[in-house]
Amino acid sequence: MNRRRVIGVGAAVVLAGLGAVGVLSWASSTKSSAEDQQTQTPVVIVDSHVPKGADAAAILAGTHEGSVARKNLAANAVTSDSQIGTQVAVADLYPGEQLVKDRLASKDTGLPAGTVEYGVKLDAEAAVGGLVKAGDTVDVLLTFKPVDTPSTTAPADSTATTLPPAPTYLSFGSVPVTNVLTAANTTDENGAVKSSSYVVTLALTPDQSAAVLHADVVWLARPVVK
Protein backbone atom coordinates (compact mmCIF):
# COMPACT_ATOMS: atom_id res chain seq x y z
CA MET A 1 0.00 0.00 0.00
CA ASN A 2 1.55 3.26 -1.04
CA ARG A 3 1.70 6.33 1.06
CA ARG A 4 -1.09 8.17 -0.83
CA ARG A 5 -3.51 5.28 -0.29
CA VAL A 6 -2.69 5.15 3.41
CA ILE A 7 -3.40 8.85 3.79
CA GLY A 8 -6.72 8.49 1.94
CA VAL A 9 -7.82 5.62 4.11
CA GLY A 10 -6.89 7.55 7.24
CA ALA A 11 -8.83 10.59 6.11
CA ALA A 12 -11.88 8.46 5.37
CA VAL A 13 -11.72 6.93 8.80
CA VAL A 14 -11.48 10.37 10.41
CA LEU A 15 -14.40 11.70 8.39
CA ALA A 16 -16.46 8.64 9.19
CA GLY A 17 -15.71 9.16 12.87
CA LEU A 18 -16.69 12.80 12.72
CA GLY A 19 -19.86 11.89 10.90
CA ALA A 20 -20.77 9.34 13.52
CA VAL A 21 -20.18 11.88 16.28
CA GLY A 22 -22.34 14.39 14.42
CA VAL A 23 -25.15 11.88 14.01
CA LEU A 24 -25.01 10.93 17.68
CA SER A 25 -24.96 14.60 18.70
CA TRP A 26 -27.95 15.39 16.46
CA ALA A 27 -29.86 12.41 17.75
CA SER A 28 -29.14 13.37 21.34
CA SER A 29 -30.18 16.97 20.68
CA THR A 30 -33.39 15.86 18.96
CA LYS A 31 -34.23 13.51 21.83
CA SER A 32 -33.59 16.27 24.38
CA SER A 33 -35.75 18.72 22.43
CA ALA A 34 -38.56 16.16 22.18
CA GLU A 35 -38.36 15.45 25.90
CA ASP A 36 -38.46 19.18 26.66
CA GLN A 37 -41.53 19.54 24.48
CA GLN A 38 -43.26 16.67 26.26
CA THR A 39 -42.45 17.86 29.80
CA GLN A 40 -45.70 18.45 31.68
CA THR A 41 -46.36 21.89 33.11
CA PRO A 42 -49.20 22.94 35.47
CA VAL A 43 -52.17 24.90 34.17
CA VAL A 44 -55.73 25.71 35.29
CA ILE A 45 -58.26 23.96 33.04
CA VAL A 46 -61.96 24.82 32.74
CA ASP A 47 -64.33 21.97 33.66
CA SER A 48 -67.73 23.59 33.18
CA HIS A 49 -69.11 26.75 31.63
CA VAL A 50 -68.31 29.82 33.72
CA PRO A 51 -70.29 32.89 32.63
CA LYS A 52 -68.86 36.34 32.14
CA GLY A 53 -68.93 38.31 35.39
CA ALA A 54 -68.55 35.25 37.63
CA ASP A 55 -66.64 35.85 40.85
CA ALA A 56 -63.55 34.01 42.04
CA ALA A 57 -65.56 31.38 43.92
CA ALA A 58 -67.51 30.46 40.78
CA ILE A 59 -64.32 30.35 38.71
CA LEU A 60 -62.64 28.03 41.21
CA ALA A 61 -65.73 25.79 41.28
CA GLY A 62 -65.67 25.46 37.49
CA THR A 63 -61.95 24.78 37.05
CA HIS A 64 -59.17 22.55 38.32
CA GLU A 65 -55.39 22.52 38.39
CA GLY A 66 -54.16 20.13 35.71
CA SER A 67 -51.16 19.84 33.42
CA VAL A 68 -50.32 19.89 29.71
CA ALA A 69 -47.22 19.34 27.62
CA ARG A 70 -45.07 22.44 27.69
CA LYS A 71 -45.42 22.89 23.93
CA ASN A 72 -49.22 23.02 24.34
CA LEU A 73 -49.29 25.61 27.12
CA ALA A 74 -51.34 28.63 26.06
CA ALA A 75 -49.80 32.09 26.16
CA ASN A 76 -50.46 33.88 29.48
CA ALA A 77 -51.98 30.75 30.96
CA VAL A 78 -52.99 30.70 34.63
CA THR A 79 -50.89 27.96 36.21
CA SER A 80 -52.34 27.79 39.74
CA ASP A 81 -55.55 28.58 41.62
CA SER A 82 -53.70 31.17 43.70
CA GLN A 83 -53.29 33.35 40.61
CA ILE A 84 -57.08 33.72 40.37
CA GLY A 85 -57.18 35.51 43.74
CA THR A 86 -60.32 37.66 43.97
CA GLN A 87 -60.59 38.36 40.26
CA VAL A 88 -63.74 38.01 38.16
CA ALA A 89 -64.29 36.56 34.69
CA VAL A 90 -64.42 39.19 31.93
CA ALA A 91 -65.45 36.62 29.31
CA ASP A 92 -67.27 33.28 29.19
CA LEU A 93 -65.07 30.29 30.05
CA TYR A 94 -65.78 26.99 28.28
CA PRO A 95 -65.00 23.37 29.27
CA GLY A 96 -61.67 21.99 28.12
CA GLU A 97 -59.92 25.29 27.54
CA GLN A 98 -56.98 26.59 29.51
CA LEU A 99 -57.68 29.58 31.73
CA VAL A 100 -55.68 32.58 30.54
CA LYS A 101 -54.96 35.79 32.40
CA ASP A 102 -56.61 37.92 29.71
CA ARG A 103 -60.00 36.53 30.74
CA LEU A 104 -59.67 37.68 34.34
CA ALA A 105 -59.70 41.14 35.88
CA SER A 106 -59.79 42.74 39.30
CA LYS A 107 -63.26 43.20 40.73
CA ASP A 108 -64.51 46.76 40.39
CA THR A 109 -65.73 47.81 43.83
CA GLY A 110 -66.86 51.19 42.57
CA LEU A 111 -64.94 52.85 45.40
CA PRO A 112 -62.50 55.71 44.83
CA ALA A 113 -58.89 54.62 45.08
CA GLY A 114 -57.61 54.49 48.66
CA THR A 115 -61.05 54.33 50.30
CA VAL A 116 -62.97 51.73 52.27
CA GLU A 117 -66.66 51.34 53.09
CA TYR A 118 -67.58 52.53 56.57
CA GLY A 119 -71.10 52.23 57.99
CA VAL A 120 -72.54 54.85 60.34
CA LYS A 121 -75.87 54.54 62.20
CA LEU A 122 -77.71 57.86 62.05
CA ASP A 123 -81.07 59.24 63.07
CA ALA A 124 -83.18 60.73 60.31
CA GLU A 125 -82.22 64.34 61.05
CA ALA A 126 -78.54 63.47 60.84
CA ALA A 127 -79.08 61.55 57.58
CA VAL A 128 -80.37 64.55 55.64
CA GLY A 129 -83.87 64.04 56.98
CA GLY A 130 -83.80 60.43 55.84
CA LEU A 131 -83.46 61.52 52.22
CA VAL A 132 -79.87 60.40 51.73
CA LYS A 133 -79.53 57.53 49.24
CA ALA A 134 -76.86 55.41 47.57
CA GLY A 135 -75.05 57.35 44.88
CA ASP A 136 -75.30 60.68 46.69
CA THR A 137 -72.27 62.78 47.50
CA VAL A 138 -72.39 64.28 50.99
CA ASP A 139 -70.41 66.45 53.36
CA VAL A 140 -69.58 64.90 56.74
CA LEU A 141 -69.74 67.00 59.92
CA LEU A 142 -68.29 65.66 63.16
CA THR A 143 -69.01 66.77 66.71
CA PHE A 144 -66.46 66.11 69.45
CA LYS A 145 -67.39 66.61 73.09
CA PRO A 146 -64.97 68.83 75.03
CA VAL A 147 -62.84 67.45 77.80
CA ASP A 148 -64.54 67.29 81.19
CA THR A 149 -63.21 70.52 82.74
CA PRO A 150 -65.17 73.21 84.61
CA SER A 151 -66.03 76.35 82.67
CA THR A 152 -64.33 79.55 83.80
CA THR A 153 -67.63 81.36 83.22
CA ALA A 154 -69.44 79.60 86.06
CA PRO A 155 -70.58 81.92 88.91
CA ALA A 156 -68.11 82.12 91.77
CA ASP A 157 -70.71 81.04 94.34
CA SER A 158 -71.94 78.12 92.25
CA THR A 159 -70.84 74.58 92.94
CA ALA A 160 -72.11 73.41 89.54
CA THR A 161 -69.70 72.97 86.70
CA THR A 162 -70.58 73.73 83.09
CA LEU A 163 -68.85 72.70 79.92
CA PRO A 164 -68.32 74.75 76.80
CA PRO A 165 -70.47 73.73 73.83
CA ALA A 166 -69.25 70.77 71.81
CA PRO A 167 -67.54 71.98 68.65
CA THR A 168 -68.75 70.73 65.27
CA TYR A 169 -66.53 70.73 62.22
CA LEU A 170 -67.11 70.32 58.50
CA SER A 171 -64.62 67.50 58.35
CA PHE A 172 -64.91 65.95 54.90
CA GLY A 173 -66.48 67.11 51.67
CA SER A 174 -67.72 65.23 48.61
CA VAL A 175 -67.92 61.81 50.27
CA PRO A 176 -69.67 59.10 48.18
CA VAL A 177 -72.60 57.23 49.74
CA THR A 178 -72.42 53.57 48.73
CA ASN A 179 -75.46 52.17 50.52
CA VAL A 180 -78.33 53.10 52.85
CA LEU A 181 -80.25 50.65 55.04
CA THR A 182 -83.18 51.40 57.33
CA ALA A 183 -82.38 50.31 60.86
CA ALA A 184 -84.74 49.76 63.79
CA ASN A 185 -87.03 52.68 64.54
CA THR A 186 -86.57 54.71 67.73
CA THR A 187 -89.66 54.64 69.95
CA ASP A 188 -90.78 56.46 73.07
CA GLU A 189 -91.96 54.91 76.35
CA ASN A 190 -95.42 54.29 74.85
CA GLY A 191 -94.02 52.47 71.82
CA ALA A 192 -94.74 55.29 69.42
CA VAL A 193 -92.15 55.80 66.69
CA LYS A 194 -90.15 58.96 67.36
CA SER A 195 -87.76 58.76 64.44
CA SER A 196 -86.27 56.35 61.97
CA SER A 197 -82.64 55.28 62.03
CA TYR A 198 -80.43 54.54 59.06
CA VAL A 199 -77.15 52.79 58.48
CA VAL A 200 -75.36 54.91 55.89
CA THR A 201 -72.28 53.42 54.26
CA LEU A 202 -69.66 55.96 53.19
CA ALA A 203 -66.51 55.65 51.09
CA LEU A 204 -63.83 57.02 53.44
CA THR A 205 -60.07 56.88 53.65
CA PRO A 206 -58.68 54.97 56.64
CA ASP A 207 -57.83 58.28 58.38
CA GLN A 208 -61.34 59.61 57.81
CA SER A 209 -62.81 56.37 59.15
CA ALA A 210 -60.76 56.76 62.33
CA ALA A 211 -62.01 60.33 62.78
CA VAL A 212 -65.64 59.23 62.36
CA LEU A 213 -65.08 56.40 64.84
CA HIS A 214 -63.92 58.83 67.54
CA ALA A 215 -66.60 61.46 66.88
CA ASP A 216 -69.47 61.75 69.36
CA VAL A 217 -72.01 62.81 66.73
CA VAL A 218 -71.94 62.42 62.95
CA TRP A 219 -74.04 64.58 60.64
CA LEU A 220 -74.43 64.43 56.87
CA ALA A 221 -75.20 67.36 54.60
CA ARG A 222 -76.16 66.94 50.95
CA PRO A 223 -75.24 69.85 48.65
CA VAL A 224 -78.20 71.17 46.69
CA VAL A 225 -77.79 70.63 42.96
CA LYS A 226 -79.67 73.18 40.86
N, C-alpha and C positions, 0 to 999 in steps of 0.2 A: 504494500500500500504506500503510495507516494505521499509526500508531505502535503500536497494540495488537497488530496482526498481526506486525509486525517483532519485537516482544518475544517473542511466542509462538514464532515460528520460531527465534529465537536460543536460547530455552530448550530447545527440542526438540533443536537441534543439540548443545547442551552435554550434555543427558541422554544423547543417543545416544553422544557421545564417552565419557562416563563409563561407560556400559554396555559399550562396546567394550573399554575399559581393564580393567573388571572381568572380562569374559570371558577376555581374554588372561591376566590375572593368575591366574584360576582354572585355566585350562588349563596354565599354566606350573607352578603349584603341584601340580596333579594329576600332570603328567609327572614332576616332581621326586620326588614321593612314590612313584610307580610305579618309578622308577629306583632309589630307595633300597631298596624292597622286593625288587628283583631283584638287588641287589648281592651277589656271592658272598662267603661268609665261610668260613674254614677250620673243619673239624670232623673228628674221628676216627670212621670208619665201620667197622662190624663186617663182616668178609668171610665168616667161617665160625664155626660154633658154638663158643663158649668156655665150658666148664663152670664152675659155681660152685666157688670155691676155687683156680682157676688162678692161677699166679704171673705176674709182670710179663712174663716172656719169652713165655709162652703167649699172653698178651693181645696183645702186640706182633705175634706171628706170625699172629694171627687178625684183625688190623685194619689199616687204612691211613689215612693223612691224606688227606682229600678236601675237598670244599667243597659248600655248599648255599646257596640263596638266603637272605638274612638273615631273611626272614619265616618261613622253615621251620626255623630253628635251634632245637633243643630247649632247654628250660630247663636250666641247669647242664651244658651240653654240654662235653665235653673237646675242646679245639681243637688240641692238638698232642700228639705222642708223649711229649714231655718231661714233661707233666703226669701221665702214668701213673707215672713214677718206679719205685719198688719195691713198689707197691701190688698187692693181690690182688683177684680178682673175688669179690664177695659175693652175686652172683646170676648165673644163666645169661645169656650174651650171644648174640643171634641175628643171623644174616646180614641186612644191609640196615638195621639200626637204628643210630642215632647212639649213641656211647658217652657216658654221662652220669656225672657225678661220684658220684652216689648209689649207683652200682653198684660202686664201688671203695672200698677201705679199706686202711689201713696193715697190714702183715703183723704178726701177733701172734707175737713171739719167745718169749713165755712167761717172759722175764727181768724181774726187778724193775726199776723205773725207775732209770736211772743206773748200771746194771751192764753188764759185758761177760763173755763166756765166756773162761775162762782154764784151760788144761789143765796138769795137774801129774802127772809120772810118779812113782809111789810103789811101794815094796815092800809086800807084803801086810800086814806088821805096822803100817805107817804108814797103810794104807787100811782101818782098822778090821778087821784080820784078813782082808781080802779080801771082807768082807761089805757094804761100802758099795755102794749102787746108785742109779741115777737116780731123782730124786724125794725122796731123803733130804735132811734138813737137818743139817749138821754144824758142829762147832766146829773152827777152824783154829789149830794151834799152830805157832809158828815158832821155830827154833833159830838163833842167830847166834853164830858163833865169835868169841872175844875177839881183840883185837888181839895181835900177836905180841910180847909183852913178858915178860921174866923175872918169875917169881913171887917176891915178897919172902919167901915161906916156905921157899925152897930153903935147904938147909944151907950154912953159910958156906964149908966146905971142898969143896963140890961144884961141879964145872964145868958140870953139867947145868942146863938151864933148864926149868922147868915152867910150864904155863899154867893159869890158873884154869878151872874147868869152864865149858863153853859154856852160857849162859843160854837157857832156853826160856820163851816167853811164850804165854799164851792170847790170841791176837791178835784173832781175829774170831769172833763167835758167830752162830749161826743162818744159816749160809751154804747156799744151795740147791745141790744136786748136779744138774747137767743131763745128764750122760752118764758112763758108765764103760766103758772098753775094756780088754781084756786085752792086755798088751804081751808082748814076748818074755820067756820064763822065764830066771831067773838060775841058772847051773849052776856046779858046782865043777870042779876040774881033771880029774876022771874023767867029766865029762859028766852027772853026776847032777843033777837039778833040786833046787836049794836053796830057792828061793822064787819065787813068781809076782810079776810086776810089773803095775801097772795105770796107765792114763792116766785120771785123774779130772778131769772138767771142772766147774769151779765158777763160779758167778755172783758176780763180785767187782766192786767199784768200781775205777776206774783207780788210785787210791791204794793200795788193798789188793793189786791185781795187782803194783804196783811193790814192795811189801813182800815178797810171796811170791817175786818174781824175785830179790831180794837175800838171801833167807834161805838158810842152808846146809842145813837139814833142814826138811821140812814134814811135819807129822803131822795126821791127822784124828781127831776123836773124835765119836761119834754118841750123842747123849743117849738114855737109855733111856726109852721111853714105856711106862707101865704101864696 
